C-alpha cells in the first residue's frame, strides 16, 4: 500500500497500528493500576494519544518500521528499549515546558508496561507474519526473458517478503528465456489461469511489446479484480529503490519526481533552517571540544574543506571535521574511504563512528548549499567518471544534497563503483517519492544509524 506517497508493506502498517494501540492503552491501564491521573478531567485520552505518538516516533527513529531491517530478536528488543527511552526524553521535555502534571510513578509504570507489551507484540506479530503465507501476494509474471529475470536477482529476503511468484509466463518477444520450474506457457486464457492459480497481481515484464501485447487479456484480469503493474513499479515498491537495469528514459520524462513545486521548496527550506539553527546552537559546545581533540591529536587544520557537486551540478565547498591525516591523498588522486582505513586518525575513527565529523555541514544547510535530507554529494572527479559508467547518475542532482538520506538508511557505506550504483537506485527512489513526510521519516531513522554506528568507516 502507499501512504503519504511512500510505499509501506501492509503488515508493517498493521504492526504500527497495533503498537500504537498498545502504547495508548499502557498509560490508560497504568493510571488504573497506580492512580495519579484524574480521568474526570478528560486528560487520560489526550495523554494516551500523545504518549502513543511519542512511542511511535521513538520506534521509527530506531528503524523498527523498515522492511529492510534484518535483525535478530535481541536486536529488535534492544531497539525497542532505546526507542522507549527516546520517547521518555521527549515527553520529559514536553512535561517540563507544558506542565502536564502527570505523577512520576505513573510515568515509570507506563514506560515499563509499554516496553514489556511492545516486546511481546513484536515477537508474536513477526513470528505469525513470517509463518503465514496469507500476507504474501501471489504474483504471476508475464514474461520470462531478460526483464523478468531481474526478479530472480532479488537476493535479500526483505525484498522478497511481500510476494510469492506463482509462475513466469513465456511471452512473444522475450530475448532469452531462463530455466526455472515456474516458467510456463498457459494452455487457457490468462484470466482462467490466474484465477485457477489464485493470483493476486500480474507483473508485466515483456522484453518486447511490439510483437503482441496482450491488452485484452490484461484488461480482463484487471476488471476481474487482479492488479496489473509494470515491472519497474513493482520493483520500486518491493525494494525501496528504482532499478536502473530496467529503467527507461520515458520514466525520467513522465515521472513527477523532478517537478518539485516552489511551495514545497520553500517549506523544505524553512524546515532546514528551523532544525539546523537550533541544532547548531546546541552542538556548538561539543564542536569546540571536538576541535580541541583534533588539535591535540594531529594538529591543525581542524576543518576539512572539499569541493562537492550539488544541486543541478553546481560545485560547492563542503565542511567536515578532519578525520584523516593531513596528507591522506598525497598522490593527488581521489580515493574511496576503505574499511579500517589506515589514514583515519584516532580521534577521527571515533568521530566517524558517531557521525560527528558531519556536524560542520550544518553551516552548509544554513547557507543553502545543502539540505538536511537528500543524496550525499560526491566529488567532481567521481561524478565525472561515474556519470560515464552509470546511466542516469546525473539525475541525482535534481534535488539538493543532504547530510542524511534514504540511501544512507537503506545501504551501508559505499566505497566502490558498484556501491555507487546501488546508492543511486535508492537516491532515484527518494527523488521520485520526495515529500515532507518522507524527509521527516528519514530524519527520525537517522538516529538509529548514529546510535548503532551503521555503515561508519
Helices and strands as residue ranges (DSSP letters): E 2-3, E 6-7, H 10-34, G 39-41, H 43-61, H 73-98, H 104-131, G 133-135, E 137-142, H 146-149, G 150-153, G 157-160, E 163-169, E 183-184, H 190-196, E 201-204, H 215-223, E 227-230, H 231-239, H 249-254, H 262-298, E 303-309, G 311-313, E 315-321, H 346-354, G 356-358, H 361-367, E 371-373, H 380-389, G 393-398, E 402-404, H 406-410, H 417-433, H 436-452
